[in-house]
Each structure stands twice: as structure tokens, then as C-alpha cells.
Amino acid sequence: MSKGFQQIAVFTLAEMREWRGAIGTVVTSGIPVVGTWSQDYHDRVASDLLQATLNASTAPDNQAVQLLQQEYALLTDWANNVVGERKALNAERTIDPNSLQNDQSLAKISKCGQFLSSMIVGGNFYDDSSCQ
């Protein structure tokens, strides 16, 4: 993978982890979702992903972009579900103290993110079912 792509891809993954953590805090704290902070995270990660796409200059870069896009889609769906539940005042996730540990979507997102970090830092493209 090209160095320029690797740098922006690692940064993009860090932004995704930050967004995932912020949404996780909503679950564990039970705070209501107010303001545009969740959309702000979404938009920032979308912008980072666009930069990664524009910096992709090799076939492995382009293949990795596809996996980054899949991770972004998984994260977007999960975040939208959590935020939607909170806005609807559905506290089921908040009541369950093991909610995050038992969340299969979050587990998949986390596993894919770990795989992507390792692959991108290593600089060699390979695929993993966790991102599918």
C-alpha cells in the first residue's frame, strides 16, 4: 500500500473508533441525544473516507478502501440505531449493564476495525470476513 494512503486510512480508522466510543458512551451513560454531535462525527468520518479514497493510488489501496467503506457502513447503521433508540426514549440498551458486550453489531465493527488497523499498518492487503 502507498504511504500516503496508509496515513489517511489510519487516521480515518482512529476517527471511526472515536465515533464508536462516543456512541458507546451514550449507551452506558443513558444520556439523551441532543444537538448535532452524532451527525458531526458521521460527517467528519465521511470526509476522512473521501480523503482516503482520493489518496488511493494502487490496487491494494483501492481494495482497502472498499473494506473501509464497509466498516463505515456498519458503523453508520449501528450508530443510527443507537441514536434512534435514545431519541425514541427506548432505554433497553441502557438498562442492560452488558449491552455493549452482548451487541453483535458492535462486536463485528470492533473486529473489523482491529483487522483493518493491522492490515493497513502492515501495508499488505488481505481480506477478512469480519468486514463483510
mmCIF file of the C-alpha atoms, coordinates in Angstrom:
data_MODEL
# 
_entry.id   MODEL 
# 
loop_
_atom_site.group_PDB 
_atom_site.id 
_atom_site.type_symbol 
_atom_site.label_atom_id 
_atom_site.label_alt_id 
_atom_site.label_comp_id 
_atom_site.label_asym_id 
_atom_site.label_entity_id 
_atom_site.label_seq_id 
_atom_site.pdbx_PDB_ins_code 
_atom_site.Cartn_x 
_atom_site.Cartn_y 
_atom_site.Cartn_z 
_atom_site.occupancy 
_atom_site.B_iso_or_equiv 
_atom_site.pdbx_formal_charge 
_atom_site.auth_seq_id 
_atom_site.auth_comp_id 
_atom_site.auth_asym_id 
_atom_site.auth_atom_id 
_atom_site.pdbx_PDB_model_num 
ATOM 1   C CA . MET A 1 1   ? 0.000   0.000   0.000  1.00 0.00 ? 1   MET A CA 1 
ATOM 2   C CA . SER A 1 2   ? 1.141   3.526   -0.629 1.00 0.00 ? 2   SER A CA 1 
ATOM 3   C CA . LYS A 1 3   ? 2.404   5.507   2.375  1.00 0.00 ? 3   LYS A CA 1 
ATOM 4   C CA . GLY A 1 4   ? 0.057   8.453   1.744  1.00 0.00 ? 4   GLY A CA 1 
ATOM 5   C CA . PHE A 1 5   ? -2.949  6.157   1.697  1.00 0.00 ? 5   PHE A CA 1 
ATOM 6   C CA . GLN A 1 6   ? -1.802  4.316   4.801  1.00 0.00 ? 6   GLN A CA 1 
ATOM 7   C CA . GLN A 1 7   ? -1.526  7.576   6.742  1.00 0.00 ? 7   GLN A CA 1 
ATOM 8   C CA . ILE A 1 8   ? -5.012  8.836   5.905  1.00 0.00 ? 8   ILE A CA 1 
ATOM 9   C CA . ALA A 1 9   ? -6.526  5.361   6.319  1.00 0.00 ? 9   ALA A CA 1 
ATOM 10  C CA . VAL A 1 10  ? -5.080  5.010   9.830  1.00 0.00 ? 10  VAL A CA 1 
ATOM 11  C CA . PHE A 1 11  ? -6.388  8.480   10.670 1.00 0.00 ? 11  PHE A CA 1 
ATOM 12  C CA . THR A 1 12  ? -9.823  7.531   9.305  1.00 0.00 ? 12  THR A CA 1 
ATOM 13  C CA . LEU A 1 13  ? -9.886  4.404   11.454 1.00 0.00 ? 13  LEU A CA 1 
ATOM 14  C CA . ALA A 1 14  ? -8.960  6.476   14.514 1.00 0.00 ? 14  ALA A CA 1 
ATOM 15  C CA . GLU A 1 15  ? -11.888 8.808   13.812 1.00 0.00 ? 15  GLU A CA 1 
ATOM 16  C CA . MET A 1 16  ? -14.183 5.779   13.463 1.00 0.00 ? 16  MET A CA 1 
ATOM 17  C CA . ARG A 1 17  ? -13.002 4.470   16.850 1.00 0.00 ? 17  ARG A CA 1 
ATOM 18  C CA . GLU A 1 18  ? -13.658 7.861   18.422 1.00 0.00 ? 18  GLU A CA 1 
ATOM 19  C CA . TRP A 1 19  ? -17.188 7.935   16.963 1.00 0.00 ? 19  TRP A CA 1 
ATOM 20  C CA . ARG A 1 20  ? -17.812 4.353   18.132 1.00 0.00 ? 20  ARG A CA 1 
ATOM 21  C CA . GLY A 1 21  ? -16.638 5.321   21.616 1.00 0.00 ? 21  GLY A CA 1 
ATOM 22  C CA . ALA A 1 22  ? -18.910 8.355   21.751 1.00 0.00 ? 22  ALA A CA 1 
ATOM 23  C CA . ILE A 1 23  ? -21.916 6.256   20.758 1.00 0.00 ? 23  ILE A CA 1 
ATOM 24  C CA . GLY A 1 24  ? -20.896 3.630   23.311 1.00 0.00 ? 24  GLY A CA 1 
ATOM 25  C CA . THR A 1 25  ? -20.891 6.321   25.981 1.00 0.00 ? 25  THR A CA 1 
ATOM 26  C CA . VAL A 1 26  ? -24.493 7.157   25.079 1.00 0.00 ? 26  VAL A CA 1 
ATOM 27  C CA . VAL A 1 27  ? -25.378 3.526   25.742 1.00 0.00 ? 27  VAL A CA 1 
ATOM 28  C CA . THR A 1 28  ? -23.503 3.145   29.010 1.00 0.00 ? 28  THR A CA 1 
ATOM 29  C CA . SER A 1 29  ? -24.449 6.515   30.469 1.00 0.00 ? 29  SER A CA 1 
ATOM 30  C CA . GLY A 1 30  ? -28.046 6.648   29.284 1.00 0.00 ? 30  GLY A CA 1 
ATOM 31  C CA . ILE A 1 31  ? -27.762 10.314  28.410 1.00 0.00 ? 31  ILE A CA 1 
ATOM 32  C CA . PRO A 1 32  ? -30.222 11.714  25.912 1.00 0.00 ? 32  PRO A CA 1 
ATOM 33  C CA . VAL A 1 33  ? -29.011 12.548  22.432 1.00 0.00 ? 33  VAL A CA 1 
ATOM 34  C CA . VAL A 1 34  ? -29.254 16.271  21.820 1.00 0.00 ? 34  VAL A CA 1 
ATOM 35  C CA . GLY A 1 35  ? -27.573 18.518  19.320 1.00 0.00 ? 35  GLY A CA 1 
ATOM 36  C CA . THR A 1 36  ? -25.748 17.523  16.173 1.00 0.00 ? 36  THR A CA 1 
ATOM 37  C CA . TRP A 1 37  ? -22.674 15.832  17.631 1.00 0.00 ? 37  TRP A CA 1 
ATOM 38  C CA . SER A 1 38  ? -23.553 12.407  16.228 1.00 0.00 ? 38  SER A CA 1 
ATOM 39  C CA . GLN A 1 39  ? -24.081 13.822  12.738 1.00 0.00 ? 39  GLN A CA 1 
ATOM 40  C CA . ASP A 1 40  ? -20.857 15.786  13.139 1.00 0.00 ? 40  ASP A CA 1 
ATOM 41  C CA . TYR A 1 41  ? -18.945 12.540  13.768 1.00 0.00 ? 41  TYR A CA 1 
ATOM 42  C CA . HIS A 1 42  ? -20.653 10.937  10.767 1.00 0.00 ? 42  HIS A CA 1 
ATOM 43  C CA . ASP A 1 43  ? -19.752 13.846  8.512  1.00 0.00 ? 43  ASP A CA 1 
ATOM 44  C CA . ARG A 1 44  ? -16.150 14.003  9.731  1.00 0.00 ? 44  ARG A CA 1 
ATOM 45  C CA . VAL A 1 45  ? -15.616 10.287  9.102  1.00 0.00 ? 45  VAL A CA 1 
ATOM 46  C CA . ALA A 1 46  ? -17.287 10.577  5.682  1.00 0.00 ? 46  ALA A CA 1 
ATOM 47  C CA . SER A 1 47  ? -14.862 13.380  4.815  1.00 0.00 ? 47  SER A CA 1 
ATOM 48  C CA . ASP A 1 48  ? -11.887 11.332  6.032  1.00 0.00 ? 48  ASP A CA 1 
ATOM 49  C CA . LEU A 1 49  ? -13.072 8.355   3.997  1.00 0.00 ? 49  LEU A CA 1 
ATOM 50  C CA . LEU A 1 50  ? -13.317 10.546  0.920  1.00 0.00 ? 50  LEU A CA 1 
ATOM 51  C CA . GLN A 1 51  ? -9.726  11.700  1.506  1.00 0.00 ? 51  GLN A CA 1 
ATOM 52  C CA . ALA A 1 52  ? -8.594  8.079   1.835  1.00 0.00 ? 52  ALA A CA 1 
ATOM 53  C CA . THR A 1 53  ? -10.400 7.246   -1.413 1.00 0.00 ? 53  THR A CA 1 
ATOM 54  C CA . LEU A 1 54  ? -8.760  10.163  -3.203 1.00 0.00 ? 54  LEU A CA 1 
ATOM 55  C CA . ASN A 1 55  ? -5.335  9.116   -1.881 1.00 0.00 ? 55  ASN A CA 1 
ATOM 56  C CA . ALA A 1 56  ? -5.721  5.513   -3.043 1.00 0.00 ? 56  ALA A CA 1 
ATOM 57  C CA . SER A 1 57  ? -3.167  5.116   -5.826 1.00 0.00 ? 57  SER A CA 1 
ATOM 58  C CA . THR A 1 58  ? -2.540  1.372   -6.012 1.00 0.00 ? 58  THR A CA 1 
ATOM 59  C CA . ALA A 1 59  ? -4.732  -1.703  -6.433 1.00 0.00 ? 59  ALA A CA 1 
ATOM 60  C CA . PRO A 1 60  ? -4.209  -2.700  -2.763 1.00 0.00 ? 60  PRO A CA 1 
ATOM 61  C CA . ASP A 1 61  ? -5.157  0.846   -1.703 1.00 0.00 ? 61  ASP A CA 1 
ATOM 62  C CA . ASN A 1 62  ? -8.399  0.597   -3.683 1.00 0.00 ? 62  ASN A CA 1 
ATOM 63  C CA . GLN A 1 63  ? -9.176  -2.815  -2.231 1.00 0.00 ? 63  GLN A CA 1 
ATOM 64  C CA . ALA A 1 64  ? -8.594  -1.471  1.271  1.00 0.00 ? 64  ALA A CA 1 
ATOM 65  C CA . VAL A 1 65  ? -10.894 1.489   0.529  1.00 0.00 ? 65  VAL A CA 1 
ATOM 66  C CA . GLN A 1 66  ? -13.693 -0.974  -0.138 1.00 0.00 ? 66  GLN A CA 1 
ATOM 67  C CA . LEU A 1 67  ? -13.181 -2.514  3.306  1.00 0.00 ? 67  LEU A CA 1 
ATOM 68  C CA . LEU A 1 68  ? -13.021 0.925   4.926  1.00 0.00 ? 68  LEU A CA 1 
ATOM 69  C CA . GLN A 1 69  ? -16.328 1.765   3.236  1.00 0.00 ? 69  GLN A CA 1 
ATOM 70  C CA . GLN A 1 70  ? -17.861 -1.430  4.577  1.00 0.00 ? 70  GLN A CA 1 
ATOM 71  C CA . GLU A 1 71  ? -16.666 -0.611  8.095  1.00 0.00 ? 71  GLU A CA 1 
ATOM 72  C CA . TYR A 1 72  ? -18.103 2.888   7.717  1.00 0.00 ? 72  TYR A CA 1 
ATOM 73  C CA . ALA A 1 73  ? -21.467 1.453   6.601  1.00 0.00 ? 73  ALA A CA 1 
ATOM 74  C CA . LEU A 1 74  ? -21.563 -0.958  9.557  1.00 0.00 ? 74  LEU A CA 1 
ATOM 75  C CA . LEU A 1 75  ? -20.668 1.826   11.982 1.00 0.00 ? 75  LEU A CA 1 
ATOM 76  C CA . THR A 1 76  ? -23.213 4.219   10.460 1.00 0.00 ? 76  THR A CA 1 
ATOM 77  C CA . ASP A 1 77  ? -26.024 1.659   10.768 1.00 0.00 ? 77  ASP A CA 1 
ATOM 78  C CA . TRP A 1 78  ? -25.116 0.831   14.360 1.00 0.00 ? 78  TRP A CA 1 
ATOM 79  C CA . ALA A 1 79  ? -24.791 4.494   15.392 1.00 0.00 ? 79  ALA A CA 1 
ATOM 80  C CA . ASN A 1 80  ? -28.091 5.385   13.716 1.00 0.00 ? 80  ASN A CA 1 
ATOM 81  C CA . ASN A 1 81  ? -29.835 2.546   15.561 1.00 0.00 ? 81  ASN A CA 1 
ATOM 82  C CA . VAL A 1 82  ? -28.442 3.581   18.945 1.00 0.00 ? 82  VAL A CA 1 
ATOM 83  C CA . VAL A 1 83  ? -29.201 7.273   18.413 1.00 0.00 ? 83  VAL A CA 1 
ATOM 84  C CA . GLY A 1 84  ? -32.674 6.440   17.108 1.00 0.00 ? 84  GLY A CA 1 
ATOM 85  C CA . GLU A 1 85  ? -33.389 4.324   20.178 1.00 0.00 ? 85  GLU A CA 1 
ATOM 86  C CA . ARG A 1 86  ? -32.240 7.091   22.504 1.00 0.00 ? 86  ARG A CA 1 
ATOM 87  C CA . LYS A 1 87  ? -34.293 9.721   20.696 1.00 0.00 ? 87  LYS A CA 1 
ATOM 88  C CA . ALA A 1 88  ? -37.321 7.439   20.951 1.00 0.00 ? 88  ALA A CA 1 
ATOM 89  C CA . LEU A 1 89  ? -36.537 7.124   24.681 1.00 0.00 ? 89  LEU A CA 1 
ATOM 90  C CA . ASN A 1 90  ? -36.011 3.383   24.327 1.00 0.00 ? 90  ASN A CA 1 
ATOM 91  C CA . ALA A 1 91  ? -33.680 2.642   27.230 1.00 0.00 ? 91  ALA A CA 1 
ATOM 92  C CA . GLU A 1 92  ? -33.467 -1.126  26.731 1.00 0.00 ? 92  GLU A CA 1 
ATOM 93  C CA . ARG A 1 93  ? -29.733 -0.979  25.858 1.00 0.00 ? 93  ARG A CA 1 
ATOM 94  C CA . THR A 1 94  ? -29.045 1.374   28.766 1.00 0.00 ? 94  THR A CA 1 
ATOM 95  C CA . ILE A 1 95  ? -30.835 -0.817  31.302 1.00 0.00 ? 95  ILE A CA 1 
ATOM 96  C CA . ASP A 1 96  ? -28.769 -3.893  30.397 1.00 0.00 ? 96  ASP A CA 1 
ATOM 97  C CA . PRO A 1 97  ? -25.326 -3.465  32.001 1.00 0.00 ? 97  PRO A CA 1 
ATOM 98  C CA . ASN A 1 98  ? -23.864 -5.935  29.468 1.00 0.00 ? 98  ASN A CA 1 
ATOM 99  C CA . SER A 1 99  ? -25.446 -4.248  26.479 1.00 0.00 ? 99  SER A CA 1 
ATOM 100 C CA . LEU A 1 100 ? -22.216 -3.338  24.718 1.00 0.00 ? 100 LEU A CA 1 
ATOM 101 C CA . GLN A 1 101 ? -20.572 -6.678  25.487 1.00 0.00 ? 101 GLN A CA 1 
ATOM 102 C CA . ASN A 1 102 ? -23.566 -8.538  24.022 1.00 0.00 ? 102 ASN A CA 1 
ATOM 103 C CA . ASP A 1 103 ? -24.006 -6.311  20.969 1.00 0.00 ? 103 ASP A CA 1 
ATOM 104 C CA . GLN A 1 104 ? -23.184 -8.469  17.931 1.00 0.00 ? 104 GLN A CA 1 
ATOM 105 C CA . SER A 1 105 ? -23.111 -5.490  15.563 1.00 0.00 ? 105 SER A CA 1 
ATOM 106 C CA . LEU A 1 106 ? -20.625 -3.664  17.769 1.00 0.00 ? 106 LEU A CA 1 
ATOM 107 C CA . ALA A 1 107 ? -18.504 -6.819  18.066 1.00 0.00 ? 107 ALA A CA 1 
ATOM 108 C CA . LYS A 1 108 ? -18.356 -7.100  14.283 1.00 0.00 ? 108 LYS A CA 1 
ATOM 109 C CA . ILE A 1 109 ? -17.447 -3.414  13.920 1.00 0.00 ? 109 ILE A CA 1 
ATOM 110 C CA . SER A 1 110 ? -14.702 -3.751  16.545 1.00 0.00 ? 110 SER A CA 1 
ATOM 111 C CA . LYS A 1 111 ? -13.260 -6.910  14.984 1.00 0.00 ? 111 LYS A CA 1 
ATOM 112 C CA . CYS A 1 112 ? -13.275 -5.360  11.512 1.00 0.00 ? 112 CYS A CA 1 
ATOM 113 C CA . GLY A 1 113 ? -11.619 -2.197  12.833 1.00 0.00 ? 113 GLY A CA 1 
ATOM 114 C CA . GLN A 1 114 ? -8.864  -4.195  14.525 1.00 0.00 ? 114 GLN A CA 1 
ATOM 115 C CA . PHE A 1 115 ? -8.280  -6.203  11.360 1.00 0.00 ? 115 PHE A CA 1 
ATOM 116 C CA . LEU A 1 116 ? -8.167  -3.067  9.199  1.00 0.00 ? 116 LEU A CA 1 
ATOM 117 C CA . SER A 1 117 ? -5.707  -1.351  11.537 1.00 0.00 ? 117 SER A CA 1 
ATOM 118 C CA . SER A 1 118 ? -3.380  -4.330  11.453 1.00 0.00 ? 118 SER A CA 1 
ATOM 119 C CA . MET A 1 119 ? -3.644  -4.763  7.691  1.00 0.00 ? 119 MET A CA 1 
ATOM 120 C CA . ILE A 1 120 ? -3.165  -1.090  6.839  1.00 0.00 ? 120 ILE A CA 1 
ATOM 121 C CA . VAL A 1 121 ? -0.251  -0.581  9.214  1.00 0.00 ? 121 VAL A CA 1 
ATOM 122 C CA . GLY A 1 122 ? 1.324   -3.752  7.796  1.00 0.00 ? 122 GLY A CA 1 
ATOM 123 C CA . GLY A 1 123 ? 0.936   -2.343  4.300  1.00 0.00 ? 123 GLY A CA 1 
ATOM 124 C CA . ASN A 1 124 ? -0.251  -5.526  2.581  1.00 0.00 ? 124 ASN A CA 1 
ATOM 125 C CA . PHE A 1 125 ? -3.836  -6.044  1.509  1.00 0.00 ? 125 PHE A CA 1 
ATOM 126 C CA . TYR A 1 126 ? -5.694  -9.174  2.524  1.00 0.00 ? 126 TYR A CA 1 
ATOM 127 C CA . ASP A 1 127 ? -9.347  -9.746  3.250  1.00 0.00 ? 127 ASP A CA 1 
ATOM 128 C CA . ASP A 1 128 ? -11.154 -10.867 6.382  1.00 0.00 ? 128 ASP A CA 1 
ATOM 129 C CA . SER A 1 129 ? -14.754 -11.991 6.800  1.00 0.00 ? 129 SER A CA 1 
ATOM 130 C CA . SER A 1 130 ? -15.235 -9.664  9.787  1.00 0.00 ? 130 SER A CA 1 
ATOM 131 C CA . CYS A 1 131 ? -15.601 -6.736  7.388  1.00 0.00 ? 131 CYS A CA 1 
ATOM 132 C CA . GLN A 1 132 ? -18.207 -8.384  5.156  1.00 0.00 ? 132 GLN A CA 1 
# 
